[in-house]
């Protein structure tokens, strides 16, 4: 029985290590701006973070405006995230 628990704990540790390796690292730009911090905190809770350059300057406002209410973001937060994404596109 003791051997089972030890094996289970080792497996659990390995799984946690594998999952941690797949997480996106936060960039300096994301850490240094309000919009970047909001982007990481709000958007990463539901899905992997897209790169700011993955959409055009015209598409980001539409996307953030669409998903902002789902993430319970205020208009100010939506504007801040949009500004960050466009500035780093």
N, C-alpha and C positions, 0 to 999 in steps of 0.2 A: 504493500500500500504506500509506503514511504517513497519507494522508487517511482510510483505513478505520479505523486505530487511533485517530485523533483523534475521529472520529465515534463509535466504540465507547465511548471514555472519556467523552465528553460524555453519551451516552445512559445509561451506567452511573451517572454523577453525578446526572443528573436522576431516575433511578429511586430512588436512595438518598434524595434529597431528598423525593420523594413519599412514600416509605415512612416516613420520619421524621416527616412531618406527621401521619400517622395514629396515631402512638403516644400513649397516654394520659399525661397529665401527672400526676405524683404530687402529691397534696394535702398540705397541712401536717399534717393529722391522721394520714395514712399515714406520714409521715416521723417524727413525734414519738412514736409508740408502738411498742412491740415487736410487738404484734399487727398493726399497720398495715404495718410493714416486712416482717414474715413474709408477710402477705397479698399484698403486691406481689411479693415475691421468689418465693414458692412458686406462687401461682395464675397469675400472668401468664406463667409459662414455658409453659403449655399453652393458654391462651385469653385473650381480652380480659377485663379485670377487670369484674365486675359492681359496680354501685353498692350500698353497704350497704342502702339503702332499697328495693332491688328484691325483697327477700324479707322475710317476717315474722320477728319474734323467735323464733317457734316453729320455723320452717323452717331457719334458719341452723345450729343445732347438728346437725341431721340431715344437711344438705348437707356441712358441713365434716367431720363424722365419716365420711361415705361416701367423700369424696375425699382426706381426709388421708393414709391409708395409701398411696394411689397416688402422692402427692407426697412420700412417705417422711418424713412429719411425725411427731414424737413426740406423745405425749398432752399434754404441756405446751404444745407449739406449737399443737396443735389447739385447746386451751382458750384460748390467747392470741388466736388469730385469731377464734374464735367470740366472745370477749368484745369484741374490737374491732368486729366487724360489728354486734353487738347495740347497743353503745354509740353507734354512728354511724348507726343505722337511723333 
